[in-house]
Amino acid sequence: MTDVLLEVVGLKALARAGWVRAGISDPESVAAHSWGIAWLVLVLLPEELDLERALAYAALHDLPEVRTGDVTPHDAVAAVKKHEREGEAMRALCASLGDRGATLLDLWRRYEEQADEESHFVRQLDRLDMAIQAVAYERTSPAPLREFVESAARDIHHPTLLPILAELRRRLR
């Protein structure tokens, strides 16, 4: 178990590949992104959705990237192949965690399969976090980052999130 605990700390040092590609110096880590989603869950999750499940999805959704890296659409890796690699990594990470590992693996799978309303909402928060980060980076970087906000917009449709997205679009250069 200790080996997995030590390995997963690596997410704190794994830079988000999209920001690296865009030329952002000192980009956020995968762990920082996961924290951003958890923060958005706490602030924006509709009351009828399960907070504990949504927070678990936020914490777990990119965990396999500690082994696979942060693969983006620009990496020309087929979605099926990316999903297979991440599934293998997640199974291996959870293997030494006993019953808790089985529970975490099941939660990760439910998120990946978009099995419930919480997973749908957290997926949209994943995109919203990217849009928020893009607007924040535009304040200090010469890089044009509209593509990240527009990419996020393709997946955001919840009525709670649409006004936030509209305001982010207004704040872009």
Secondary structure by P-SEA (a helix, b strand, c coil): caaaaaaaccccccccaaaaaacccccccaaaaaaaaaaaaaccccccccaaaaaaaaacccccccccccccccccccaaaaaaaaaaaaaaaacccaaaaaaaaaaaaaaaacccaaaaaaaaaaaaaaaaaaaaaaaccccccaaaaaaaaacccccccaaaaaaaaaacc
